[in-house]
Amino acid sequence: MVGLIMFVVALFLLLLGFPVAFTFGGVALLFGVFSEGVELFAFMPYRIQSIMQNTLLMAIPLFIFMGLVLQKTKLAEQLLEAMGKLFGGVRGGLAIATILVGALLAASTGVVGASVVAMGLISLPVMLKYGYDKGLATGVICASGTMGQIVPPSIILIILGDVLGIPVGDLFQAAILPSAILVGCYIAYVLFISWRNPDDAPAIQDLDSTETKTQQYLSALMAILPPLALILVVLGSIFTGIATPTESAALGGIGAIVLSLVYQQFSFRMIWESSKETMSITAMIFAILLGATAFSMAFTYTGGDTIVEEWMLSLPGEKWGFLLVSMLIILVLGFFVDFVEISFIVVPILAPVAEALGISMVWFAMLIAMNLQTSFLTPPFGFALFYLKGVAPTSVRTTDIYRGVMPFILIQMFVVLLLLFSPELFGL
């Protein structure tokens, strides 16, 4: 039971606010030395070396750099302005525009915090000005801003590909249809709310635009085409086999710099700041990975993985029992723990059981990714909620944001259940 006690202690320390990487590494060192001795960590340098030599993980900083450069090109502002004018005359149109822009930002930048903050600063004041319900407005922004977790090229899919030993290109392809269905469900919910309660999402006839309808279509097209071209180049190079995910990530970084020139936002200071932020985020992810590696070693050698595997395999319903319990565990952990920790700690424990039960690993990865997206939405520790609260007007209360995200969490869970029980609808 040492391994299970170690897991509980690590979660408790995380809830107290200790740094993730040092928590996992410190708990692993304490319990590993106590139960197995210092010799347990003799192979740790070789594990670190294998991480450093993993070319797939090189895609992480490259995609992060691409997203940060695009974040600083005013891409979100131009997209939101153009789409807002285009859909403003429809009931719920501003909310629909925000969802579509969120999907485009997710596919082009993948930076959840940046997407939520950008739309919170630009879209939220406009929706509130024209009488949108606070809960609906904040819920739409949080939900659409977190789609960077599942829409390819997603950092979480790269991590899951490495942890589960699946080609990242296969995961990117498998994620397209679930992402599209999720966006469609979000839009359907907004249309339903605007039909049922027109005052919550009114149509806007005077959205500060002197452009004709044709000019609005053209401006929207010009705003959409550059990021769409980048998405097609990055994902298309992977799907056609022209480039590996790492190579396409490098191509995406170059494409982002080209777009910064197109949007007249290029400067060496911008490149320097993007590079520094990239190093900071990458260092955080790899520090967690090193701590998780030490933790998994100690957990395995103390027999924790064997206990979990035996318990999971003894669940009633075999495959379905395992899938339901594992998804429930990930969902609950997502309330308190970030997706990076779950990917590096929990997923390696569940993966051998999934393989033993003959579960498709691509399908399993999609279920995990869709489930992990809720970790950014779910109260009380959903990061998207904090991002939005930090930039929202004082008239928007935390309870408004919590109330607003609940329907979208239910939609998210519905899509997860649909993916769980009808994988053939998603081509899995």
PyMOL commands that set and color helices and strands:
alter all, ss='L'
color gray80, all
select helices_A, chain A and resi 2-15+20-35+38-41+44-52+56-71+75-87+93-108+112-129+134-149+155-164+168-196+198-200+213-239+245-262+268-301+304-313+319-334+339-356+361-376+383-391+398-421+423-426
alter helices_A, ss='H'
color red, helices_A
deselect
rebuild
show_as cartoon
